[in-house]
Amino acid sequence: MLSQAAILLTALLFGGMILYSFGFASFLFSALPADAAGPLLRRAFPHFYVFVIGCALAGAALTANVDGTSALILGLIAATALLARQILMPAINEATDMGNRRRFGVLHTGSVLITLAHIAGSAAVILRLSA
């Protein structure tokens, strides 16, 4: 039963990250002017990271006795999402506010790569637990 709950929770994490990254963010910039979409996305990101951290931690707890590797992957997702929320996101916002496009580009690319790693990690957990 715990394994099934862990699969569902990790699937929620995976789907939520896909929807937010490739759906919501893209939609905002296509539906709103950049000067409105940017601040709205900035307000939404902290909530996104709380969702990722919460789902990953809960998934790690549920998988700890079932599959240590999956628990480790989910724990790493939670830890790196926390770092992204507390360190990387404020640095990205500061670069935007200062008009430093080069620094923004480097930091934003890092953020995207972290999110892609989170998506890949959660997919790996789903595959491990459902095997």
C-alpha positions in Angstrom: 0.0 0.0 0.0 2.8 2.5 0.8 4.5 1.7 -2.5 1.3 2.5 -4.4 0.9 5.8 -2.5 4.5 6.6 -3.2 4.0 6.0 -6.9 0.9 8.2 -7.0 2.6 11.0 -5.0 5.7 10.8 -7.2 3.4 10.9 -10.3 1.8 14.0 -8.9 5.2 15.6 -8.4 6.2 14.6 -12.0 3.0 15.8 -13.6 3.0 19.0 -11.5 6.5 19.9 -12.6 5.8 19.2 -16.2 2.6 21.2 -16.1 4.2 24.2 -14.4 7.4 24.2 -16.4 6.0 23.6 -19.9 2.4 24.6 -19.5 1.8 27.4 -17.0 5.0 29.4 -17.6 4.7 29.2 -21.4 1.0 30.0 -21.2 1.6 33.1 -19.1 4.1 34.6 -21.6 1.8 33.8 -24.5 -1.3 35.2 -22.9 0.1 38.2 -21.1 2.5 41.0 -22.0 6.0 40.2 -20.6 5.8 43.1 -18.1 2.7 41.4 -16.6 3.7 37.7 -17.0 7.1 38.1 -15.4 5.9 39.5 -12.0 3.1 36.9 -11.9 5.5 34.1 -12.6 7.8 35.5 -9.9 4.9 35.4 -7.4 4.0 31.8 -8.4 7.5 30.3 -8.2 7.8 30.1 -4.4 4.6 28.1 -4.3 5.8 25.8 -7.0 9.0 25.1 -5.0 6.9 24.4 -1.8 4.9 21.9 -3.9 8.0 20.2 -5.1 9.7 20.1 -1.7 6.5 18.8 0.0 5.8 16.1 -2.6 9.4 15.0 -2.7 9.8 14.8 1.1 6.5 12.9 1.4 7.5 10.6 -1.4 10.9 10.0 0.3 9.2 9.1 3.5 6.9 6.7 1.8 9.7 5.0 -0.1 12.3 4.9 2.7 11.4 1.3 3.7 10.5 0.1 0.2 13.4 1.4 -2.0 16.3 3.3 -0.5 17.5 4.6 -3.9 14.1 6.1 -4.7 14.0 7.7 -1.2 17.5 9.2 -1.9 16.5 10.6 -5.3 13.3 12.2 -3.8 15.3 13.5 -0.9 17.8 15.1 -3.3 15.0 16.6 -5.3 13.6 18.2 -2.1 17.0 19.4 -1.0 17.9 21.0 -4.3 14.4 22.5 -4.7 14.9 24.1 -1.3 18.3 25.5 -2.4 16.7 26.7 -5.6 13.9 28.4 -3.7 16.0 30.1 -1.1 19.2 30.9 -3.0 18.8 30.6 -6.8 15.4 32.2 -7.1 16.3 35.4 -5.2 19.5 35.7 -7.2 17.5 35.4 -10.4 15.1 38.0 -9.2 18.0 40.3 -8.3 19.6 39.9 -11.7 16.2 40.8 -13.3 15.8 43.8 -11.1 19.3 45.1 -11.8 18.8 44.5 -15.5 21.8 42.1 -15.6 20.7 40.0 -18.6 23.8 37.9 -18.7 23.7 36.9 -15.0 19.9 36.3 -15.4 20.6 34.0 -18.4 23.2 32.0 -16.5 21.1 31.6 -13.4 17.9 30.9 -15.3 19.6 28.2 -17.3 20.8 26.7 -14.0 17.2 26.8 -12.7 15.9 25.1 -15.9 18.6 22.4 -15.7 17.7 21.7 -12.0 14.0 21.4 -12.9 14.8 19.1 -15.8 16.9 17.0 -13.4 14.0 16.9 -10.9 11.6 15.8 -13.7 14.1 13.1 -14.7 14.6 12.0 -11.1 10.9 11.7 -10.4 10.4 9.8 -13.6 13.2 7.4 -12.6 11.4 6.9 -9.2 8.1 6.1 -10.9 9.7 3.6 -13.1 11.6 2.0 -10.2 8.6 1.7 -8.0 6.3 0.4 -10.7 8.7 -2.3 -11.9 
